[in-house]
Amino acid sequence: MSSIGKASPISPAKAIDFHPKLFSCLRHYNASRLKADIIAGIVVGIVALPLAIAFGIASGVSPTIGLITAIIGGFMVSFFGGSTVQIGGPTGAFIVIVYNIIAQFGLHGLAIATFMAGVILVVMGIFRLGTVIKFIPYPIVVGFTAGIALTIFSTQINDFFGLGLRDIPGQFIPKWGMYFSNLGNISLPALATAAVSLLIIILAPKVSKKLPGALIAIIAVTAGSYILGETFDWYSVETIGDRFGTMATDIPVPHGFTLNMATINMLLPSAFTIAVLGAIESLLSATVADGVTGSRTNSNTELIGQGLANISVPFFGGIPVTGAIARTMTNITNGGRTPVAGIVHALVLLLIFLFAMPLINYVPMACLAAVLMVVAYNMSGWRTIVGIFHAPKSDISVLLVTFLLTVIFDLTIAIEIGLLLAVVLFMRRVMENTEIKVYSEQLDVAEGTDLSQHEVLNVARGVSVYEIDGPFFFGIATKFDEMMRSTLADKPVVRIIRMRKVSFIDATALHNLELLIKSSQKEGIHVVLSGVKPKVRLALEHAGIDSLIGTDHICDHITKAVVMANLIASDSRREASAAN
């Protein structure tokens, strides 16, 4: 029995592109690879420690929550992800979002938004949207990343200068207004502590690139601050313990949260922003890592892995998780080549959490502020921004609008309007580059191609040829309709619409084409379509255009269309002559 024409069933395994890299890497695992992964995992765990604490505090939660997120989220991303070297955890990109969600909806709202974002990420991966996310315009990514960097920087001014402010406004402009009005409250010990921390972070890589400057600064400055505080009465700086109390060393007991439609509707925009930003940052990090290691990330599996991590952490009070470029690159430079290194990094953080948490109480807040200011500087990508200012004006506009909206309003609005603006400007650019040409009397078949042999067709009197050079969508459909109306005074016998360069056609274009055919037929004008591609022809058939115009009036080549049109025009002239 022949199987031609029968569709083979698709199994769920093939339908869902979920293949965690951990399992494929373990097939050819050996002792030397394990040693390299353990060393890389330990280094990354040490580097991740101050960042997890700092990101947790900056987001409006405790250092404990930052560490819990890095432990659980980092483990889940490495275990289920589609990258061999990706390190997951809390990142600076989410600080602004998390802070605003907590301010509006509390920790319970944050847990629900993070959980929903995780579900959205899993759905993205199931529907194979991993590659689509990469097509988000680069100026948008640069714009909101720079905006987040400036916002993070602005949130650390209070602790860096030791202003001692409480209830600081969340909005950018009122926040800086409060800072300027309280410059007289600068604490010299806090400022000196922050400045020394900043200096250590900057100089550490010059001594050795493998030295984690943030960790060295925290250890050295914490020890120095403790000694100075015990020795001199005038030296007093706020520490993590002063602000948050004694840090718990027990893993939080999993807890649930209440979901209802009202809550879902209220938090869906925030969840969508977390999901989109998480997808962009994770896949960007994975792409950079692939360029260094030569590996290939499974984008859809990576989204599912990120989604599972974000579904899990809210039950332990955690904040959103994503791939971290800095920690991922640290993993690579220290020899990590499989997800085992990421799992080791999570275990190192767990051991620190269980046995060294009391020491974290002594870390000065001014030192963490310096760490986050360096993170903000590295995030800003100012060199990239300078480069984009040499790009087309539309790209510069998208970048600036996204940047300003991120800083002045919030990331949700920035992404939505930035994407909308990018789409509008892209369509405008396509419309500007899409030409509609009009021919009469003679037509060069080879025009607009690489063919060296030219074939000139004679177009009979009463025949007009219109060529659409580009995609035929709603913007071009309107432009084409306006051109047709402007040429109504010269009433032809046949209109040839040449569509050899039309790669797709949308519903608006189909509707306008249908109206043109009907109005032309009422006036006794024939419409012939030429060079119709198979996909476009299928769309015409689904819209019933083939029945309306007649299948013989849809030609695959301009030569056939001109021959047909010339015959129709000749017959029309003979009929007119006989009538006279």
MARMARDREN-902183 format. One record per residue (C-alpha): residue number from 0; chain; y, z, x. Coordinates in nm, 4 decimals. Each point is the difference from the previous one (the first is absolute). Example, Ala and Ser with C-alpha at 12.3 -4.5 7.8 and 13.67 -1.06 7.14 Angstrom:
0,A,-0.4500,0.7800,1.2300;
1,A,0.3440,-0.0660,0.1370;
//
This chain:
0,A,0.0000,0.0000,0.0000;
1,A,0.3387,-0.0978,0.1356;
2,A,0.2540,0.2754,0.0543;
3,A,0.2990,-0.2332,0.0210;
4,A,0.2828,0.1066,-0.2315;
5,A,-0.1239,0.3567,-0.0358;
6,A,0.2226,0.2755,0.1307;
7,A,-0.1795,0.2542,0.2136;
8,A,0.0554,0.3612,-0.1083;
9,A,0.2287,0.2097,0.2171;
10,A,-0.1388,0.3381,0.0940;
11,A,0.2290,0.3043,-0.0040;
12,A,-0.0492,0.0380,0.3766;
13,A,0.1438,-0.3476,0.0547;
14,A,0.2682,0.0442,-0.2636;
15,A,0.1409,0.3151,0.1684;
16,A,0.0955,-0.0515,0.3624;
17,A,-0.0767,0.3554,0.1163;
18,A,-0.1631,0.0181,0.3431;
19,A,0.1173,0.3066,0.1999;
20,A,0.0234,-0.0765,0.3723;
21,A,-0.1609,0.3316,0.0955;
22,A,-0.3464,-0.1124,-0.1070;
23,A,0.0140,-0.3371,0.1747;
24,A,0.1319,0.1635,0.3193;
25,A,-0.2824,0.2548,0.0061;
26,A,-0.2635,-0.2753,0.0151;
27,A,0.0771,-0.0686,0.3657;
28,A,0.1293,0.3420,0.0980;
29,A,-0.0773,0.1605,0.3382;
30,A,0.0782,0.3054,0.2132;
31,A,0.2870,-0.1600,0.1958;
32,A,0.1710,-0.1066,-0.3217;
33,A,-0.0453,0.3529,-0.1421;
34,A,0.1606,0.1511,0.3109;
35,A,0.2999,-0.2342,-0.0239;
36,A,0.0412,0.0680,-0.3713;
37,A,-0.0170,0.3786,0.0498;
38,A,0.2690,-0.0093,0.2714;
39,A,0.2241,-0.2253,-0.2131;
40,A,-0.0588,0.2157,-0.3082;
41,A,0.0988,0.3190,0.1836;
42,A,0.3204,-0.1574,0.1343;
43,A,0.0934,-0.1436,-0.3398;
44,A,-0.0712,0.3340,-0.1675;
45,A,0.2375,0.1750,0.2406;
46,A,0.2671,-0.2669,-0.0551;
47,A,-0.0465,0.0163,-0.3787;
48,A,0.0416,0.3792,-0.0152;
49,A,0.3803,0.0237,0.0347;
50,A,0.0512,-0.3104,-0.2126;
51,A,-0.2144,0.1342,-0.2851;
52,A,0.1906,0.3289,0.0065;
53,A,0.3383,-0.1711,0.0191;
54,A,-0.0745,-0.2541,-0.2730;
55,A,-0.1292,0.2747,-0.2282;
56,A,0.3150,0.2090,0.0417;
57,A,0.2345,-0.3002,-0.0319;
58,A,-0.1771,-0.1062,-0.3195;
59,A,0.0745,0.3334,-0.1628;
60,A,-0.3459,0.1562,0.0339;
61,A,-0.1383,0.2520,0.2494;
62,A,-0.1407,-0.0787,0.3475;
63,A,-0.3406,0.0969,-0.1372;
64,A,0.0131,-0.2852,-0.2518;
65,A,0.1012,-0.2438,0.2732;
66,A,-0.3024,0.0987,0.2079;
67,A,-0.2388,-0.0033,-0.2972;
68,A,0.1184,-0.3528,-0.0815;
69,A,-0.0579,-0.1144,0.3586;
70,A,-0.3476,0.1561,0.0069;
71,A,-0.1363,-0.1231,-0.3343;
72,A,0.1978,-0.3245,-0.0160;
73,A,-0.0684,-0.0852,0.3650;
74,A,-0.3735,0.0553,-0.0485;
75,A,-0.0166,-0.2090,-0.3192;
76,A,0.1965,-0.2922,0.1475;
77,A,-0.2287,-0.0168,0.3054;
78,A,-0.3199,0.0476,-0.2011;
79,A,0.0715,-0.2515,-0.2781;
80,A,0.2647,-0.2309,0.1517;
81,A,-0.0254,-0.3608,0.1066;
82,A,0.1557,0.0436,0.3468;
83,A,-0.1835,0.1081,0.3141;
84,A,0.2925,0.1954,0.1482;
85,A,0.2329,0.0958,-0.2868;
86,A,0.1167,0.3621,-0.0035;
87,A,0.1085,0.1284,-0.3389;
88,A,0.2139,0.2931,-0.1017;
89,A,0.3473,0.0928,-0.1263;
90,A,0.2759,-0.2246,0.1359;
91,A,0.3778,-0.0046,0.0125;
92,A,0.0182,-0.2865,-0.2482;
93,A,-0.1047,0.2312,-0.2845;
94,A,0.2366,0.2862,0.0755;
95,A,0.2765,-0.1280,-0.2265;
96,A,-0.2333,-0.0893,-0.2866;
97,A,-0.1901,0.3293,0.0117;
98,A,0.3187,0.2041,0.0255;
99,A,0.1524,-0.1730,-0.3040;
100,A,-0.3189,0.0303,-0.2077;
101,A,-0.0244,0.3728,0.0739;
102,A,0.3684,0.0433,-0.0871;
103,A,-0.0471,-0.1725,-0.3373;
104,A,-0.3565,0.0824,-0.1030;
105,A,-0.1191,0.2834,0.2270;
106,A,-0.3220,0.0211,0.2012;
107,A,-0.2074,-0.0665,-0.3114;
108,A,0.1840,-0.3283,-0.0537;
109,A,-0.0508,-0.0931,0.3651;
110,A,-0.3751,0.0580,-0.0305;
111,A,-0.0213,-0.2253,-0.3060;
112,A,0.2156,-0.2732,0.1583;
113,A,-0.2104,0.0054,0.3187;
114,A,-0.3234,-0.0143,-0.2000;
115,A,0.1299,-0.2936,-0.2071;
116,A,0.1131,-0.1766,0.3179;
117,A,-0.3513,0.0402,0.1368;
118,A,-0.1465,-0.1582,-0.3129;
119,A,0.2490,-0.2906,0.0267;
120,A,-0.0998,-0.0551,0.3649;
121,A,-0.3698,-0.0056,-0.0898;
122,A,0.0689,-0.2509,-0.2789;
123,A,0.1996,-0.2147,0.2462;
124,A,-0.2973,-0.0015,0.2351;
125,A,-0.2514,-0.0761,-0.2769;
126,A,0.2087,-0.2983,-0.1130;
127,A,0.0317,-0.1199,0.3620;
128,A,0.3760,0.0420,0.0242;
129,A,-0.0170,0.1059,0.3644;
130,A,0.1148,-0.3380,0.1254;
131,A,0.2677,-0.0338,-0.2704;
132,A,0.1756,0.3212,0.1087;
133,A,0.0603,-0.1572,0.3412;
134,A,0.2208,-0.2633,-0.1617;
135,A,0.2722,0.2488,-0.0954;
136,A,0.3149,-0.1378,0.1713;
137,A,0.0604,0.1478,0.3441;
138,A,0.3724,0.0751,-0.0619;
139,A,-0.1038,0.2305,-0.2866;
140,A,-0.2408,0.1907,0.2262;
141,A,0.2640,0.0280,0.2744;
142,A,0.2700,0.0977,-0.2509;
143,A,-0.1796,0.2868,-0.1663;
144,A,-0.1531,0.1206,0.3289;
145,A,0.3485,0.0215,0.1544;
146,A,0.1283,0.1661,-0.3179;
147,A,-0.2771,0.2590,0.0125;
148,A,0.0749,0.0621,0.3681;
149,A,0.3674,0.0706,-0.0721;
150,A,-0.0940,0.2253,-0.2918;
151,A,-0.2470,0.1974,0.2151;
152,A,0.2666,0.0353,0.2696;
153,A,0.2497,0.1324,-0.2540;
154,A,-0.2460,0.2611,-0.1321;
155,A,-0.0317,0.1569,0.3468;
156,A,0.3712,0.0610,0.0669;
157,A,-0.0134,0.3452,-0.1601;
158,A,-0.2787,0.1298,0.2257;
159,A,0.1128,-0.1897,0.3120;
160,A,0.3438,0.1640,-0.0067;
161,A,-0.1206,0.3259,-0.1562;
162,A,0.2452,-0.0231,-0.2908;
163,A,-0.2138,0.2349,-0.2107;
164,A,0.0635,-0.1928,-0.3221;
165,A,-0.2141,0.0379,-0.3117;
166,A,-0.0183,-0.2152,-0.3148;
167,A,0.1144,-0.3123,0.1846;
168,A,0.0584,-0.2971,-0.2364;
169,A,-0.2689,-0.2674,0.0072;
170,A,0.2488,-0.2884,-0.0212;
171,A,0.1164,-0.1455,0.3306;
172,A,0.3791,0.0105,-0.0482;
173,A,0.0258,0.3537,-0.1535;
174,A,-0.2378,0.1237,0.2726;
175,A,0.2279,-0.1218,0.2795;
176,A,0.2987,0.1357,-0.1880;
177,A,-0.1581,0.3454,0.0139;
178,A,-0.0783,-0.0417,0.3700;
179,A,0.3599,-0.0905,0.0908;
180,A,0.1392,0.2869,-0.2041;
181,A,-0.2226,0.2490,0.1881;
182,A,0.0436,-0.1194,0.3597;
183,A,0.1584,0.3374,0.0817;
184,A,-0.3390,0.1673,-0.0566;
185,A,-0.1759,-0.1682,0.2942;
186,A,-0.2390,0.2379,0.1784;
187,A,0.0198,-0.0458,0.3769;
188,A,-0.3524,0.1424,0.0641;
189,A,-0.1493,-0.2393,-0.2583;
190,A,0.1959,-0.2969,0.1372;
191,A,-0.1036,0.0836,0.3581;
192,A,-0.3650,0.0348,-0.1116;
193,A,0.0116,-0.3374,-0.1764;
194,A,0.1739,-0.1685,0.2951;
195,A,-0.2573,0.1280,0.2519;
196,A,-0.2824,-0.1116,-0.2324;
197,A,0.1572,-0.3445,-0.0292;
198,A,0.0359,-0.0261,0.3768;
199,A,-0.3657,0.0909,0.0584;
200,A,-0.1204,-0.2543,-0.2578;
201,A,0.2086,-0.2753,0.1615;
202,A,-0.0934,0.0827,0.3614;
203,A,-0.3730,0.0755,-0.0462;
204,A,-0.1087,-0.3685,-0.0237;
205,A,0.1909,-0.0742,0.3209;
206,A,-0.2253,0.2464,0.1814;
207,A,-0.3186,-0.1251,-0.1681;
208,A,-0.0414,-0.2216,-0.3052;
209,A,-0.3130,0.1946,-0.0945;
210,A,0.1964,0.3241,-0.0367;
211,A,0.0830,0.0648,-0.3686;
212,A,0.3675,0.0891,0.0329;
213,A,0.0202,0.1603,-0.3452;
214,A,-0.2866,0.2402,0.0757;
215,A,0.1357,0.0889,0.3447;
216,A,0.3403,0.0692,-0.1528;
217,A,-0.1481,0.2220,-0.2702;
218,A,-0.2108,0.2023,0.2470;
219,A,0.2721,0.0376,0.2639;
220,A,0.2897,0.0636,-0.2371;
221,A,-0.1989,0.2399,-0.2206;
222,A,-0.1015,0.2054,0.3048;
223,A,0.3545,-0.0051,0.1361;
224,A,0.1532,0.0926,-0.3355;
225,A,-0.2404,0.2916,-0.0414;
226,A,0.0853,0.1376,0.3455;
227,A,0.3751,-0.0435,-0.0508;
228,A,-0.0190,0.1582,-0.3440;
229,A,-0.1818,0.3053,0.1376;
230,A,0.2365,0.0257,0.2967;
231,A,0.3458,-0.0672,-0.1450;
232,A,0.1372,0.1243,-0.3297;
233,A,0.2438,-0.2921,-0.0279;
234,A,-0.2798,-0.2585,-0.0001;
235,A,-0.1332,-0.0520,-0.3511;
236,A,-0.1429,-0.3204,-0.1480;
237,A,-0.1842,-0.0543,-0.3273;
238,A,-0.3744,-0.0610,0.0385;
239,A,-0.2695,-0.1397,-0.2268;
240,A,-0.1176,0.3540,-0.0696;
241,A,0.3525,0.1092,-0.0976;
242,A,0.0271,-0.2779,-0.2565;
243,A,-0.3548,-0.0245,-0.1362;
244,A,-0.1524,0.3383,0.0745;
245,A,-0.3360,0.0498,0.1682;
246,A,-0.2080,-0.3183,-0.0040;
247,A,-0.3358,0.0175,-0.1762;
248,A,-0.3079,-0.0966,0.2039;
249,A,-0.2344,-0.0625,-0.2917;
250,A,-0.0735,-0.3460,-0.1375;
251,A,0.1569,-0.0093,-0.3484;
252,A,-0.2421,0.0193,-0.2894;
253,A,-0.0096,-0.3342,-0.1866;
254,A,0.1967,0.0099,-0.3229;
255,A,0.0571,-0.2458,-0.2808;
256,A,0.3060,-0.1181,-0.1910;
257,A,0.0772,-0.1075,-0.3531;
258,A,0.0335,-0.3705,-0.0809;
259,A,0.1470,-0.1392,-0.3203;
260,A,0.1755,-0.3245,-0.0951;
261,A,0.3457,0.1563,0.0053;
262,A,-0.0512,0.1251,0.3569;
263,A,-0.1540,-0.3302,0.1096;
264,A,0.2917,-0.2012,-0.1414;
265,A,0.2507,0.2320,0.1618;
266,A,-0.1616,-0.0077,0.3472;
267,A,-0.1287,-0.3588,0.0051;
268,A,0.3074,-0.1460,0.1814;
269,A,-0.0312,0.2635,0.2737;
270,A,-0.3760,-0.0554,0.0256;
271,A,0.0516,-0.3751,0.0251;
272,A,0.2552,0.0486,0.2786;
273,A,-0.2396,0.2268,0.1922;
274,A,-0.2816,-0.2540,-0.0423;
275,A,0.2044,-0.3039,0.1063;
276,A,0.1593,0.1789,0.2961;
277,A,-0.3374,0.1436,0.1033;
278,A,-0.1632,-0.3424,-0.0198;
279,A,0.2778,-0.1658,0.2011;
280,A,0.0100,0.2662,0.2708;
281,A,-0.3793,0.0231,0.0321;
282,A,-0.0556,-0.3747,0.0206;
283,A,0.2952,-0.0407,0.2361;
284,A,-0.1458,0.2683,0.2262;
285,A,-0.3444,-0.1617,-0.0182;
286,A,0.1444,-0.3445,0.0806;
287,A,0.1802,0.1357,0.3070;
288,A,-0.3220,0.1736,0.1100;
289,A,-0.2028,-0.3189,-0.0461;
290,A,0.2418,-0.1852,0.2247;
291,A,-0.0625,0.2530,0.2783;
292,A,-0.3757,0.0526,-0.0356;
293,A,-0.1039,-0.3469,-0.1184;
294,A,-0.1844,0.1530,-0.2974;
295,A,0.0406,-0.1116,-0.3592;
296,A,0.0890,0.2382,-0.2794;
297,A,-0.1525,-0.0505,-0.3426;
298,A,0.3221,0.0325,-0.2016;
299,A,-0.1693,0.0608,-0.3353;
300,A,-0.2308,0.2694,0.1387;
301,A,0.2993,0.1598,0.1710;
302,A,0.1866,0.0194,-0.3314;
303,A,-0.3018,0.1572,-0.1700;
304,A,-0.0357,0.2502,0.2856;
305,A,0.3696,0.0888,-0.0202;
306,A,-0.0362,0.0326,-0.3774;
307,A,-0.2964,0.2369,0.0269;
308,A,0.1962,0.2137,0.2469;
309,A,0.2964,0.0246,-0.2383;
310,A,-0.2290,0.0772,-0.2931;
311,A,-0.1552,0.2886,0.1978;
312,A,0.2951,0.1783,0.1650;
313,A,0.1838,0.1041,-0.3218;
314,A,-0.2930,0.2259,-0.0941;
315,A,0.0772,0.2022,0.3151;
316,A,0.3769,-0.0084,-0.0489;
317,A,0.0495,-0.2828,0.2498;
318,A,0.2729,-0.2653,0.0160;
319,A,-0.0422,-0.3802,0.0197;
320,A,-0.2065,-0.1498,0.2827;
321,A,0.0391,-0.3313,0.1774;
322,A,-0.0766,-0.1677,0.3300;
323,A,0.2232,0.1291,0.2816;
324,A,0.1053,-0.2616,0.2552;
325,A,0.0958,0.2463,0.2771;
326,A,-0.3236,0.2009,-0.0259;
327,A,-0.2068,-0.3183,-0.0302;
328,A,0.1547,-0.1394,0.3182;
329,A,-0.0590,0.3344,0.1744;
330,A,-0.3637,-0.0273,-0.1025;
331,A,-0.0266,-0.3503,0.1469;
332,A,0.1746,0.0789,0.3292;
333,A,-0.2336,0.2960,0.0557;
334,A,-0.3172,-0.2045,-0.0475;
335,A,-0.0820,0.0436,-0.3688;
336,A,-0.1792,-0.3059,-0.1383;
337,A,-0.1961,0.1230,-0.3042;
338,A,0.0766,0.2175,-0.3046;
339,A,-0.1848,0.2869,0.1743;
340,A,0.3225,0.0654,0.1965;
341,A,0.1897,0.0465,-0.3260;
342,A,-0.2654,0.2411,-0.1280;
343,A,0.0210,0.1988,0.3261;
344,A,0.3801,0.0128,-0.0394;
345,A,-0.0465,0.1563,-0.3459;
346,A,-0.2496,0.2552,0.1378;
347,A,0.2398,0.0969,0.2816;
348,A,0.2727,0.0666,-0.2577;
349,A,-0.2471,0.2034,-0.2053;
350,A,-0.0830,0.2213,0.2995;
351,A,0.3706,0.0516,0.0714;
352,A,0.0556,0.0834,-0.3660;
353,A,-0.2789,0.2574,-0.0025;
354,A,0.0665,0.1708,0.3341;
355,A,0.3560,-0.0678,0.1192;
356,A,0.2057,0.0040,-0.3196;
357,A,0.1658,0.3411,0.0666;
358,A,0.1680,-0.1441,0.3124;
359,A,0.1705,-0.2683,-0.2085;
360,A,0.2080,0.2714,-0.1669;
361,A,0.2046,0.0294,0.3215;
362,A,0.1049,-0.3689,0.0176;
363,A,0.3827,-0.0300,-0.0401;
364,A,0.1205,-0.2174,-0.2850;
365,A,0.2576,-0.1522,0.2369;
366,A,-0.2839,-0.1262,0.2204;
367,A,-0.1700,-0.1703,-0.2965;
368,A,0.3346,-0.1536,-0.0953;
369,A,0.0176,-0.1596,0.3461;
370,A,-0.3550,-0.1337,-0.0407;
371,A,0.0893,-0.1607,-0.3326;
372,A,0.3231,-0.1479,0.1322;
373,A,-0.1993,-0.1802,0.2687;
374,A,-0.2446,-0.1176,-0.2679;
375,A,0.2962,-0.1308,-0.2036;
376,A,0.1414,-0.1816,0.3028;
377,A,-0.3354,-0.1657,0.0714;
378,A,-0.0353,-0.0975,-0.3668;
379,A,0.3475,-0.1512,-0.0239;
380,A,-0.0945,-0.3208,0.1783;
381,A,0.3647,-0.0718,0.0832;
382,A,-0.0971,-0.2748,0.2449;
383,A,-0.1869,-0.1793,-0.2780;
384,A,0.3029,0.0347,-0.2278;
385,A,0.2228,-0.1557,0.2656;
386,A,-0.2479,-0.2885,0.0265;
387,A,-0.0060,-0.0573,-0.3760;
388,A,0.3799,-0.0348,0.0022;
389,A,-0.0603,-0.3367,0.1657;
390,A,-0.2231,-0.1032,-0.2927;
391,A,0.1147,-0.1815,-0.3195;
392,A,0.2584,0.1824,-0.2120;
393,A,-0.2499,0.0513,-0.2817;
394,A,-0.2243,0.2084,0.2292;
395,A,0.2981,0.2037,0.1198;
396,A,0.1019,0.0625,-0.3642;
397,A,-0.3486,0.1219,-0.0923;
398,A,-0.0081,0.2328,0.3021;
399,A,0.3436,0.1510,-0.0666;
400,A,-0.0557,0.0452,-0.3743;
401,A,-0.3385,0.1662,0.0571;
402,A,0.1445,0.2211,0.2744;
403,A,0.3009,0.1153,-0.2043;
404,A,-0.2029,0.0606,-0.3164;
405,A,-0.2543,0.2046,0.1982;
406,A,0.2717,0.2167,0.1536;
407,A,0.2344,0.0400,-0.2972;
408,A,-0.2512,0.0043,-0.2870;
409,A,-0.3751,0.0146,0.0660;
410,A,-0.2902,-0.2038,0.1297;
411,A,-0.1369,-0.0901,-0.3446;
412,A,0.3196,-0.1811,-0.0981;
413,A,0.0302,-0.1517,0.3485;
414,A,-0.3477,-0.1564,-0.0066;
415,A,0.0354,-0.1288,-0.3574;
416,A,0.3445,-0.1547,0.0464;
417,A,-0.0798,-0.1164,0.3534;
418,A,-0.3082,-0.1865,-0.1215;
419,A,0.1911,-0.1460,-0.2939;
420,A,0.2838,-0.1155,0.2255;
421,A,-0.2458,-0.1497,0.2512;
422,A,-0.1780,-0.1944,-0.2755;
423,A,0.3279,-0.1308,-0.1449;
424,A,0.1297,-0.1057,0.3419;
425,A,-0.3335,-0.1613,0.0835;
426,A,0.0060,-0.2027,-0.3212;
427,A,0.3579,-0.0990,0.0722;
428,A,-0.1035,-0.1176,0.3461;
429,A,-0.2904,-0.2009,-0.1466;
430,A,0.2327,-0.1553,-0.2565;
431,A,0.2499,-0.0946,0.2683;
432,A,-0.2736,-0.1634,0.2074;
433,A,-0.1635,-0.1784,-0.2940;
434,A,0.1501,-0.3400,-0.0618;
435,A,-0.0197,-0.2235,-0.3060;
436,A,0.0414,-0.3613,0.1096;
437,A,0.0737,-0.2977,-0.2221;
438,A,-0.1185,-0.3530,0.0870;
439,A,0.0606,-0.3393,-0.1564;
440,A,-0.0666,-0.3617,0.0991;
441,A,-0.1970,0.0844,0.3179;
442,A,-0.2206,0.2876,0.1072;
443,A,-0.1466,0.0658,0.3467;
444,A,-0.3464,0.1494,-0.0510;
445,A,-0.0096,0.1475,0.3527;
446,A,0.3378,0.1742,-0.0249;
447,A,-0.0301,0.3705,0.0687;
448,A,-0.3379,-0.0365,0.1750;
449,A,-0.1204,-0.0485,0.3583;
450,A,-0.1268,-0.3503,-0.0743;
451,A,0.1423,-0.2643,0.2343;
452,A,-0.0924,-0.2936,-0.2256;
453,A,0.2502,-0.0339,-0.2838;
454,A,-0.0868,-0.1496,-0.3382;
455,A,0.2970,-0.0873,-0.2193;
456,A,-0.0588,-0.0247,-0.3745;
457,A,0.2306,-0.1995,-0.2233;
458,A,0.1027,0.2060,-0.3000;
459,A,0.0762,-0.2102,-0.3076;
460,A,0.3275,0.0252,-0.1861;
461,A,-0.0222,0.2712,-0.2639;
462,A,-0.2284,0.2186,0.2144;
463,A,0.1361,0.3266,0.1528;
464,A,-0.1958,0.2023,0.2551;
465,A,0.0661,0.3732,0.0402;
466,A,-0.1718,0.1842,0.2866;
467,A,-0.0352,0.3796,0.0040;
468,A,-0.0252,0.1078,0.3630;
469,A,-0.1470,0.3509,-0.0195;
470,A,-0.1541,0.2485,-0.2462;
471,A,0.0871,-0.0596,-0.3662;
472,A,0.0859,0.3464,-0.1324;
473,A,0.2597,0.1315,-0.2438;
474,A,0.2982,-0.0282,0.2377;
475,A,-0.0809,-0.3606,0.0908;
476,A,-0.0893,-0.0763,-0.3622;
477,A,0.3552,0.0894,-0.1030;
478,A,0.1432,-0.2040,0.2863;
479,A,-0.2191,-0.2978,-0.0965;
480,A,0.0961,0.0324,-0.3666;
481,A,0.3711,-0.0042,0.0914;
482,A,-0.0500,-0.3149,0.2089;
483,A,-0.1825,-0.1741,-0.2828;
484,A,0.2814,0.0838,-0.2403;
485,A,0.2603,-0.1335,0.2440;
486,A,-0.1792,-0.3398,0.0117;
487,A,-0.0441,-0.0423,-0.3749;
488,A,0.2807,-0.2574,-0.0076;
489,A,-0.2200,-0.2430,0.1972;
490,A,-0.2847,-0.0197,-0.2466;
491,A,-0.3124,-0.1327,0.1782;
492,A,-0.3145,-0.1453,-0.1499;
493,A,-0.2348,0.2004,0.2210;
494,A,0.0502,0.3270,0.1864;
495,A,-0.2364,0.0590,0.2930;
496,A,-0.0167,0.3611,0.1147;
497,A,-0.1465,0.0014,0.3499;
498,A,-0.1804,0.3329,0.0657;
499,A,-0.1827,-0.0582,0.3297;
500,A,0.1753,0.3015,0.1605;
501,A,-0.0332,0.2317,-0.3006;
502,A,-0.2485,0.2649,0.1146;
503,A,0.0133,0.2023,-0.3236;
504,A,0.1679,-0.0030,-0.3386;
505,A,0.0869,0.3004,-0.2171;
506,A,0.0304,0.0527,-0.3763;
507,A,0.3764,-0.0687,-0.0120;
508,A,-0.0421,-0.3297,0.1832;
509,A,-0.2859,-0.0964,-0.2342;
510,A,0.2151,0.0832,-0.3018;
511,A,0.2976,-0.2012,0.1320;
512,A,-0.2299,-0.2908,0.0843;
513,A,-0.1425,0.0075,-0.3518;
514,A,0.3501,-0.0063,-0.1514;
515,A,0.0989,-0.2888,0.2282;
516,A,-0.3053,-0.2027,-0.0993;
517,A,0.0563,0.0610,-0.3716;
518,A,0.3720,-0.0838,0.0149;
519,A,-0.0740,-0.3108,0.2102;
520,A,-0.2659,-0.1167,-0.2449;
521,A,0.2468,0.0380,-0.2896;
522,A,0.2357,-0.2311,0.1876;
523,A,-0.2790,-0.2444,0.0758;
524,A,-0.0116,0.0884,0.3698;
525,A,-0.3384,0.0169,0.1751;
526,A,-0.0662,0.2829,0.2462;
527,A,-0.2471,-0.0545,0.2852;
528,A,-0.1086,0.2751,0.2394;
529,A,-0.0924,-0.0979,0.3555;
530,A,-0.1802,0.1664,0.2925;
531,A,-0.1180,0.2969,-0.2072;
532,A,-0.2105,0.2430,0.2058;
533,A,-0.3303,0.1272,-0.1505;
534,A,0.1275,0.3573,-0.0590;
535,A,0.3201,-0.1257,-0.1595;
536,A,-0.1958,-0.2450,-0.2150;
537,A,-0.2215,0.2854,-0.1189;
538,A,0.3126,0.1920,-0.1051;
539,A,0.1275,-0.3098,-0.1843;
540,A,-0.3305,-0.0338,-0.1845;
541,A,0.0013,0.3670,-0.1019;
542,A,0.3520,-0.0464,-0.1371;
543,A,-0.1034,-0.3136,-0.1919;
544,A,0.2371,-0.2268,0.1967;
545,A,-0.2795,-0.2533,0.0624;
546,A,-0.0538,-0.0449,-0.3763;
547,A,0.3737,-0.0256,-0.0631;
548,A,0.0713,-0.2568,0.2676;
549,A,-0.3387,-0.1735,0.0098;
550,A,-0.2448,0.0402,0.2879;
551,A,0.0719,-0.3556,0.1171;
552,A,0.3625,0.1038,0.0582;
553,A,-0.1081,0.2596,0.2608;
554,A,-0.0577,-0.1907,0.3258;
555,A,-0.1313,0.1288,0.3317;
556,A,0.2210,-0.2346,0.2070;
557,A,0.3506,-0.1417,-0.0244;
558,A,-0.1211,-0.3592,0.0401;
559,A,-0.2015,0.0224,-0.3229;
560,A,0.2887,0.1678,-0.1795;
561,A,0.2512,-0.2709,0.1049;
562,A,-0.2375,-0.2833,-0.0993;
563,A,-0.0472,0.1601,-0.3428;
564,A,0.3727,0.0665,-0.0438;
565,A,0.0941,-0.3557,0.1045;
566,A,-0.2451,-0.1424,-0.2572;
567,A,0.1406,0.2246,-0.2750;
568,A,0.3568,-0.1002,0.0939;
569,A,-0.0946,-0.3696,0.0077;
570,A,-0.1671,0.0226,-0.3439;
571,A,0.3052,0.1828,-0.1353;
572,A,0.2325,-0.2750,0.1243;
573,A,-0.2212,-0.2696,-0.1553;
574,A,-0.0024,0.1835,-0.3341;
575,A,0.3781,0.0372,0.0123;
576,A,0.0395,-0.3671,0.0887;
577,A,-0.2324,-0.1099,-0.2859;
578,A,0.1906,0.2190,-0.2448;
579,A,0.3248,-0.1705,0.0975;
//
